[in-house]
């Protein structure tokens, strides 16, 4: 066992297989997960395993460039919005807010895998878009992609995630 690391073998394996742009969906207990989805079910009983705990651990384990969630969260579950903002501050990730229906119809099917929590949390469904370490891919002999420079600075400055609203498909 590796102390401080993810012990769940399916999750550890799934995270190791991620590429830039892959989506991990972390859901509450009531999410309508498609039958053919690569589902990792952590829901043991109401409240366990906690959605926010899963997000905290994933944020420390992988680079995430974007967190996609329902535009209803800030107004309808402001505590959840505060918690998620705290978790992803300093990660370099942005937030993309879309209608809950579009999250279900457009993002669920694109997820590489889905982790279902035991949380009973309205609008508690988050698409995490995997990224790469912005400081690991370039050296002094290469031209660094501007987006990587910006993300690196956002991480170093512990920036709060920027909020984008998506009009079309994600």
TORKOL-4160 file (C-alpha; in steps of 0.2 Angstrom, whole numbers, padded with zeros to 4 digits, m for minus):
170
<pt num="1" X="0000" Y="0000" Z="0000"/>
<pt num="2" X="0005" Y="0018" Z="m0003"/>
<pt num="3" X="0001" Y="0029" Z="0011"/>
<pt num="4" X="m0007" Y="0046" Z="0005"/>
<pt num="5" X="m0011" Y="0038" Z="m0012"/>
<pt num="6" X="m0027" Y="0031" Z="m0019"/>
<pt num="7" X="m0029" Y="0014" Z="m0014"/>
<pt num="8" X="m0044" Y="0009" Z="m0024"/>
<pt num="9" X="m0037" Y="m0001" Z="m0038"/>
<pt num="10" X="m0050" Y="0003" Z="m0052"/>
<pt num="11" X="m0048" Y="0022" Z="m0048"/>
<pt num="12" X="m0029" Y="0021" Z="m0048"/>
<pt num="13" X="m0029" Y="0012" Z="m0064"/>
<pt num="14" X="m0041" Y="0023" Z="m0072"/>
<pt num="15" X="m0031" Y="0039" Z="m0067"/>
<pt num="16" X="m0015" Y="0031" Z="m0074"/>
<pt num="17" X="m0024" Y="0029" Z="m0091"/>
<pt num="18" X="m0029" Y="0047" Z="m0093"/>
<pt num="19" X="m0024" Y="0058" Z="m0107"/>
<pt num="20" X="m0025" Y="0076" Z="m0110"/>
<pt num="21" X="m0043" Y="0081" Z="m0112"/>
<pt num="22" X="m0051" Y="0065" Z="m0105"/>
<pt num="23" X="m0066" Y="0068" Z="m0094"/>
<pt num="24" X="m0069" Y="0060" Z="m0077"/>
<pt num="25" X="m0086" Y="0062" Z="m0070"/>
<pt num="26" X="m0089" Y="0062" Z="m0051"/>
<pt num="27" X="m0107" Y="0061" Z="m0047"/>
<pt num="28" X="m0119" Y="0061" Z="m0032"/>
<pt num="29" X="m0128" Y="0046" Z="m0027"/>
<pt num="30" X="m0143" Y="0049" Z="m0038"/>
<pt num="31" X="m0135" Y="0053" Z="m0055"/>
<pt num="32" X="m0142" Y="0044" Z="m0070"/>
<pt num="33" X="m0127" Y="0035" Z="m0075"/>
<pt num="34" X="m0128" Y="0027" Z="m0093"/>
<pt num="35" X="m0129" Y="0008" Z="m0093"/>
<pt num="36" X="m0114" Y="0006" Z="m0104"/>
<pt num="37" X="m0103" Y="0018" Z="m0094"/>
<pt num="38" X="m0086" Y="0013" Z="m0086"/>
<pt num="39" X="m0094" Y="0015" Z="m0068"/>
<pt num="40" X="m0084" Y="0015" Z="m0052"/>
<pt num="41" X="m0096" Y="0014" Z="m0038"/>
<pt num="42" X="m0091" Y="0021" Z="m0021"/>
<pt num="43" X="m0108" Y="0023" Z="m0014"/>
<pt num="44" X="m0109" Y="0013" Z="0001"/>
<pt num="45" X="m0123" Y="0022" Z="0011"/>
<pt num="46" X="m0130" Y="0039" Z="0011"/>
<pt num="47" X="m0116" Y="0051" Z="0013"/>
<pt num="48" X="m0102" Y="0039" Z="0011"/>
<pt num="49" X="m0091" Y="0040" Z="0001"/>
<pt num="50" X="m0092" Y="0059" Z="0001"/>
<pt num="51" X="m0092" Y="0068" Z="m0016"/>
<pt num="52" X="m0081" Y="0083" Z="m0009"/>
<pt num="53" X="m0068" Y="0071" Z="m0002"/>
<pt num="54" X="m0067" Y="0063" Z="m0019"/>
<pt num="55" X="m0065" Y="0079" Z="m0028"/>
<pt num="56" X="m0051" Y="0085" Z="m0015"/>
<pt num="57" X="m0041" Y="0069" Z="m0017"/>
<pt num="58" X="m0043" Y="0069" Z="m0037"/>
<pt num="59" X="m0037" Y="0088" Z="m0037"/>
<pt num="60" X="m0021" Y="0082" Z="m0028"/>
<pt num="61" X="m0018" Y="0067" Z="m0039"/>
<pt num="62" X="m0020" Y="0074" Z="m0056"/>
<pt num="63" X="m0019" Y="0090" Z="m0066"/>
<pt num="64" X="m0036" Y="0096" Z="m0071"/>
<pt num="65" X="m0039" Y="0111" Z="m0083"/>
<pt num="66" X="m0057" Y="0112" Z="m0083"/>
<pt num="67" X="m0072" Y="0108" Z="m0071"/>
<pt num="68" X="m0089" Y="0106" Z="m0079"/>
<pt num="69" X="m0104" Y="0107" Z="m0069"/>
<pt num="70" X="m0122" Y="0113" Z="m0069"/>
<pt num="71" X="m0125" Y="0132" Z="m0070"/>
<pt num="72" X="m0138" Y="0130" Z="m0057"/>
<pt num="73" X="m0125" Y="0126" Z="m0043"/>
<pt num="74" X="m0121" Y="0144" Z="m0038"/>
<pt num="75" X="m0139" Y="0150" Z="m0035"/>
<pt num="76" X="m0147" Y="0134" Z="m0030"/>
<pt num="77" X="m0133" Y="0126" Z="m0020"/>
<pt num="78" X="m0121" Y="0140" Z="m0015"/>
<pt num="79" X="m0112" Y="0130" Z="m0001"/>
<pt num="80" X="m0107" Y="0117" Z="m0014"/>
<pt num="81" X="m0101" Y="0131" Z="m0026"/>
<pt num="82" X="m0090" Y="0138" Z="m0011"/>
<pt num="83" X="m0083" Y="0121" Z="m0007"/>
<pt num="84" X="m0079" Y="0117" Z="m0025"/>
<pt num="85" X="m0071" Y="0134" Z="m0028"/>
<pt num="86" X="m0060" Y="0131" Z="m0012"/>
<pt num="87" X="m0055" Y="0114" Z="m0018"/>
<pt num="88" X="m0050" Y="0120" Z="m0036"/>
<pt num="89" X="m0042" Y="0137" Z="m0031"/>
<pt num="90" X="m0024" Y="0136" Z="m0035"/>
<pt num="91" X="m0026" Y="0121" Z="m0047"/>
<pt num="92" X="m0025" Y="0131" Z="m0063"/>
<pt num="93" X="m0043" Y="0124" Z="m0068"/>
<pt num="94" X="m0057" Y="0135" Z="m0075"/>
<pt num="95" X="m0075" Y="0131" Z="m0072"/>
<pt num="96" X="m0087" Y="0129" Z="m0086"/>
<pt num="97" X="m0105" Y="0130" Z="m0081"/>
<pt num="98" X="m0119" Y="0122" Z="m0092"/>
<pt num="99" X="m0137" Y="0118" Z="m0089"/>
<pt num="100" X="m0139" Y="0103" Z="m0079"/>
<pt num="101" X="m0149" Y="0094" Z="m0093"/>
<pt num="102" X="m0134" Y="0097" Z="m0105"/>
<pt num="103" X="m0122" Y="0091" Z="m0092"/>
<pt num="104" X="m0132" Y="0074" Z="m0092"/>
<pt num="105" X="m0135" Y="0074" Z="m0111"/>
<pt num="106" X="m0118" Y="0080" Z="m0117"/>
<pt num="107" X="m0105" Y="0076" Z="m0104"/>
<pt num="108" X="m0110" Y="0059" Z="m0096"/>
<pt num="109" X="m0108" Y="0050" Z="m0112"/>
<pt num="110" X="m0090" Y="0057" Z="m0115"/>
<pt num="111" X="m0083" Y="0053" Z="m0098"/>
<pt num="112" X="m0069" Y="0040" Z="m0099"/>
<pt num="113" X="m0075" Y="0034" Z="m0082"/>
<pt num="114" X="m0088" Y="0039" Z="m0069"/>
<pt num="115" X="m0086" Y="0039" Z="m0050"/>
<pt num="116" X="m0102" Y="0038" Z="m0041"/>
<pt num="117" X="m0101" Y="0045" Z="m0023"/>
<pt num="118" X="m0114" Y="0042" Z="m0009"/>
<pt num="119" X="m0117" Y="0060" Z="m0007"/>
<pt num="120" X="m0135" Y="0066" Z="m0007"/>
<pt num="121" X="m0131" Y="0083" Z="m0015"/>
<pt num="122" X="m0142" Y="0092" Z="m0027"/>
<pt num="123" X="m0132" Y="0096" Z="m0043"/>
<pt num="124" X="m0117" Y="0087" Z="m0036"/>
<pt num="125" X="m0110" Y="0081" Z="m0053"/>
<pt num="126" X="m0094" Y="0087" Z="m0059"/>
<pt num="127" X="m0084" Y="0083" Z="m0076"/>
<pt num="128" X="m0065" Y="0085" Z="m0073"/>
<pt num="129" X="m0056" Y="0088" Z="m0089"/>
<pt num="130" X="m0038" Y="0080" Z="m0087"/>
<pt num="131" X="m0023" Y="0090" Z="m0091"/>
<pt num="132" X="m0004" Y="0089" Z="m0090"/>
<pt num="133" X="0008" Y="0097" Z="m0079"/>
<pt num="134" X="0011" Y="0114" Z="m0087"/>
<pt num="135" X="0029" Y="0115" Z="m0081"/>
<pt num="136" X="0035" Y="0098" Z="m0086"/>
<pt num="137" X="0033" Y="0098" Z="m0105"/>
<pt num="138" X="0045" Y="0112" Z="m0111"/>
<pt num="139" X="0062" Y="0117" Z="m0108"/>
<pt num="140" X="0072" Y="0132" Z="m0112"/>
<pt num="141" X="0075" Y="0127" Z="m0130"/>
<pt num="142" X="0057" Y="0126" Z="m0134"/>
<pt num="143" X="0043" Y="0139" Z="m0137"/>
<pt num="144" X="0031" Y="0136" Z="m0123"/>
<pt num="145" X="0012" Y="0136" Z="m0128"/>
<pt num="146" X="0004" Y="0152" Z="m0120"/>
<pt num="147" X="m0010" Y="0142" Z="m0112"/>
<pt num="148" X="0003" Y="0132" Z="m0102"/>
<pt num="149" X="0012" Y="0148" Z="m0097"/>
<pt num="150" X="m0004" Y="0155" Z="m0091"/>
<pt num="151" X="m0010" Y="0140" Z="m0082"/>
<pt num="152" X="0007" Y="0138" Z="m0073"/>
<pt num="153" X="0005" Y="0156" Z="m0067"/>
<pt num="154" X="m0012" Y="0153" Z="m0061"/>
<pt num="155" X="m0006" Y="0138" Z="m0051"/>
<pt num="156" X="0009" Y="0148" Z="m0044"/>
<pt num="157" X="m0002" Y="0162" Z="m0039"/>
<pt num="158" X="m0016" Y="0151" Z="m0032"/>
<pt num="159" X="m0029" Y="0159" Z="m0043"/>
<pt num="160" X="m0047" Y="0156" Z="m0040"/>
<pt num="161" X="m0055" Y="0147" Z="m0055"/>
<pt num="162" X="m0062" Y="0158" Z="m0069"/>
<pt num="163" X="m0080" Y="0155" Z="m0073"/>
<pt num="164" X="m0085" Y="0152" Z="m0091"/>
<pt num="165" X="m0103" Y="0149" Z="m0097"/>
<pt num="166" X="m0105" Y="0136" Z="m0112"/>
<pt num="167" X="m0118" Y="0140" Z="m0124"/>
<pt num="168" X="m0116" Y="0125" Z="m0135"/>
<pt num="169" X="m0109" Y="0107" Z="m0133"/>
<pt num="170" X="m0095" Y="0104" Z="m0122"/>
